[in-house]
């Protein structure tokens, strides 16, 4: 026995010497810290996505080091991290055990990330004169996505995807009331022509009816198990479109319809995802959709920006909400959008508020059918006053953006498999 042990001991010493001569021994795991020590928070999500897309497993350590990731130690992962500029720490089995023990004695939880979600971004084929924050951060992080528009929705092809994003869209068919300022611009004329052609192709009498049908298709995607993430005007107008069947809230210069004074009383909010009881803005000459939005950015009632605070959630009792708020910064500067934030009294019962400032709710989440949705007000987290035609934000200048991190939390959310709560 002694001789055998000595032989193994000698072999281990030789191996240790060889490792010392040729570089650091490979650890069993790579820890991707997500606290303020991380060099590039945004690309850390891209690295983690690449790991699970490559068939490896990963873990999201909720409430540990601001939502760190635990990855297997592979040479290609180290190489990718170096190329992407993502900080990683090699940890051996003893250190992983210590981390797990500490997490077990606190309000933290490890969630397994198993399958890379198939991502689609709803966007028109023409190039709009504004940038989509989600598309920008997906490209910066190196996360693949497909684009879809009305035809894909109406033909039932959303089932090919797990996660759908909506951004600067107007599902009421009023073209965001841009006729007030941009009626003569080539891009708006192209948008009107393209939408009118799509309505005719699918047999709808006008664009508002087309967009209502598209909104219903998106709702069905959620009800059947899809994950929906919406920002800016898509949040408000999607629910307005869903609630407006049998009414006309779409007075606009594009379709020449007069306001329907009884529209608000006849809206069916049971079809909506997040909101209820809103008063639609029926005038085509007022650049706002309804009283859901707190800031009314393009009207005389415009409110000043402040900041919004993320709520803290127990990773054990509420892992879904905890995933969506993982961040290295709890208070985040606000930013405008056509819909900037939401009036709390317009939210349906059961909606989870993830971030707010006073009566202004910035970030909300809920479930519908077998799926779920998350709404995030505002247009660009690093450009608070983004205007039509402004240059796109250069995310290489904002690799640690806490506002953009919230978007990427939603990207990985469908990959997570929370452990069932004990009863």
Secondary structure as the mmCIF struct_conf table of DSSP 4:
data_model
#
loop_
_struct_conf.conf_type_id
_struct_conf.id
_struct_conf.beg_label_comp_id
_struct_conf.beg_label_asym_id
_struct_conf.beg_label_seq_id
_struct_conf.end_label_comp_id
_struct_conf.end_label_asym_id
_struct_conf.end_label_seq_id
HELX_RH_AL_P HELX_RH_AL_P1 UNK A 2 UNK A 22
BEND BEND1 UNK A 23 UNK A 23
HELX_LH_PP_P HELX_LH_PP_P1 UNK A 24 UNK A 27
BEND BEND2 UNK A 28 UNK A 28
STRN STRN1 UNK A 29 UNK A 32
BEND BEND3 UNK A 35 UNK A 35
TURN_TY1_P TURN_TY1_P1 UNK A 36 UNK A 37
BEND BEND4 UNK A 39 UNK A 39
HELX_RH_AL_P HELX_RH_AL_P2 UNK A 41 UNK A 53
TURN_TY1_P TURN_TY1_P2 UNK A 54 UNK A 55
STRN STRN2 UNK A 58 UNK A 62
TURN_TY1_P TURN_TY1_P3 UNK A 63 UNK A 63
BEND BEND5 UNK A 64 UNK A 64
TURN_TY1_P TURN_TY1_P4 UNK A 65 UNK A 67
STRN STRN3 UNK A 68 UNK A 72
HELX_RH_AL_P HELX_RH_AL_P3 UNK A 75 UNK A 84
TURN_TY1_P TURN_TY1_P5 UNK A 85 UNK A 85
STRN STRN4 UNK A 89 UNK A 91
HELX_RH_AL_P HELX_RH_AL_P4 UNK A 93 UNK A 104
TURN_TY1_P TURN_TY1_P6 UNK A 105 UNK A 107
STRN STRN5 UNK A 109 UNK A 113
BEND BEND6 UNK A 115 UNK A 115
HELX_LH_PP_P HELX_LH_PP_P2 UNK A 116 UNK A 118
STRN STRN6 UNK A 119 UNK A 122
BEND BEND7 UNK A 125 UNK A 126
BEND BEND8 UNK A 129 UNK A 130
HELX_RH_AL_P HELX_RH_AL_P5 UNK A 133 UNK A 141
TURN_TY1_P TURN_TY1_P7 UNK A 142 UNK A 142
STRN STRN7 UNK A 146 UNK A 148
HELX_RH_AL_P HELX_RH_AL_P6 UNK A 150 UNK A 154
TURN_TY1_P TURN_TY1_P8 UNK A 155 UNK A 156
HELX_RH_3T_P HELX_RH_3T_P1 UNK A 157 UNK A 160
BEND BEND9 UNK A 162 UNK A 162
STRN STRN8 UNK A 163 UNK A 166
BEND BEND10 UNK A 168 UNK A 168
TURN_TY1_P TURN_TY1_P9 UNK A 171 UNK A 172
BEND BEND11 UNK A 173 UNK A 174
HELX_RH_3T_P HELX_RH_3T_P2 UNK A 175 UNK A 177
TURN_TY1_P TURN_TY1_P10 UNK A 178 UNK A 178
HELX_RH_AL_P HELX_RH_AL_P7 UNK A 179 UNK A 182
TURN_TY1_P TURN_TY1_P11 UNK A 183 UNK A 184
HELX_RH_AL_P HELX_RH_AL_P8 UNK A 186 UNK A 201
TURN_TY1_P TURN_TY1_P12 UNK A 202 UNK A 203
BEND BEND12 UNK A 205 UNK A 206
HELX_RH_AL_P HELX_RH_AL_P9 UNK A 207 UNK A 223
TURN_TY1_P TURN_TY1_P13 UNK A 224 UNK A 225
STRN STRN9 UNK A 227 UNK A 231
HELX_RH_AL_P HELX_RH_AL_P10 UNK A 232 UNK A 243
TURN_TY1_P TURN_TY1_P14 UNK A 244 UNK A 246
BEND BEND13 UNK A 247 UNK A 247
TURN_TY1_P TURN_TY1_P15 UNK A 253 UNK A 255
HELX_LH_PP_P HELX_LH_PP_P3 UNK A 257 UNK A 259
TURN_TY1_P TURN_TY1_P16 UNK A 261 UNK A 263
HELX_RH_3T_P HELX_RH_3T_P3 UNK A 264 UNK A 266
HELX_RH_3T_P HELX_RH_3T_P4 UNK A 269 UNK A 271
BEND BEND14 UNK A 273 UNK A 274
STRN STRN10 UNK A 275 UNK A 275
BEND BEND15 UNK A 277 UNK A 277
STRN STRN11 UNK A 280 UNK A 280
TURN_TY1_P TURN_TY1_P17 UNK A 284 UNK A 285
BEND BEND16 UNK A 286 UNK A 286
STRN STRN12 UNK A 290 UNK A 290
BEND BEND17 UNK A 291 UNK A 292
STRN STRN13 UNK A 293 UNK A 293
BEND BEND18 UNK A 294 UNK A 295
TURN_TY1_P TURN_TY1_P18 UNK A 297 UNK A 298
BEND BEND19 UNK A 299 UNK A 299
TURN_TY1_P TURN_TY1_P19 UNK A 300 UNK A 301
HELX_LH_PP_P HELX_LH_PP_P4 UNK A 302 UNK A 305
STRN STRN14 UNK A 307 UNK A 310
HELX_LH_PP_P HELX_LH_PP_P5 UNK A 311 UNK A 312
TURN_TY1_P TURN_TY1_P20 UNK A 315 UNK A 317
HELX_RH_AL_P HELX_RH_AL_P11 UNK A 319 UNK A 324
TURN_TY1_P TURN_TY1_P21 UNK A 325 UNK A 325
BEND BEND20 UNK A 328 UNK A 328
BEND BEND21 UNK A 330 UNK A 330
STRN STRN15 UNK A 331 UNK A 333
BEND BEND22 UNK A 338 UNK A 339
STRN STRN16 UNK A 342 UNK A 343
HELX_RH_3T_P HELX_RH_3T_P5 UNK A 344 UNK A 346
STRN STRN17 UNK A 347 UNK A 347
HELX_LH_PP_P HELX_LH_PP_P6 UNK A 348 UNK A 348
TURN_TY1_P TURN_TY1_P22 UNK A 349 UNK A 350
HELX_LH_PP_P HELX_LH_PP_P7 UNK A 351 UNK A 351
STRN STRN18 UNK A 352 UNK A 357
TURN_TY1_P TURN_TY1_P23 UNK A 358 UNK A 359
STRN STRN19 UNK A 360 UNK A 368
TURN_TY1_P TURN_TY1_P24 UNK A 369 UNK A 370
STRN STRN20 UNK A 371 UNK A 376
BEND BEND23 UNK A 378 UNK A 379
TURN_TY1_P TURN_TY1_P25 UNK A 381 UNK A 382
TURN_TY1_P TURN_TY1_P26 UNK A 384 UNK A 385
TURN_TY1_P TURN_TY1_P27 UNK A 388 UNK A 389
HELX_LH_PP_P HELX_LH_PP_P8 UNK A 390 UNK A 393
HELX_RH_3T_P HELX_RH_3T_P6 UNK A 395 UNK A 397
TURN_TY1_P TURN_TY1_P28 UNK A 399 UNK A 400
HELX_RH_AL_P HELX_RH_AL_P12 UNK A 402 UNK A 413
TURN_TY1_P TURN_TY1_P29 UNK A 414 UNK A 415
STRN STRN21 UNK A 416 UNK A 417
HELX_LH_PP_P HELX_LH_PP_P9 UNK A 418 UNK A 422
#
